[in-house]
Amino acid sequence: MLASNDFIVRDPKISGGQPVLKGTRVTLRTVLASLADGDSFDELLQAFPTLTPELLRAAVAFAAASALEDQPSPTMPKL
């Protein structure tokens, strides 16, 4: 599994400290919003030449891990 800290970084000097994909100025939010809008990996790679398939997979893995963390706890059965 990809470790997000290897691919997603925050630096106050880059994009105002928003999370970006390492080695780029492309924000995580931009990538995830583009994918949500239906853009393909190929379209993103063409639009942002600094991205790689590995970085895009890291963004998706990060979103999946974040969604898992934000899931509500199962309710306890009533006794």
Protein Blocks (a to p, Z undefined) as FASTA:
>chain_A
ZZfklmpccdfkgghhpacdehiabdfklmmmmmmnopafklmmmmmmmbcfklmmmmmm
mmmmmmmmmpccdddddZZ
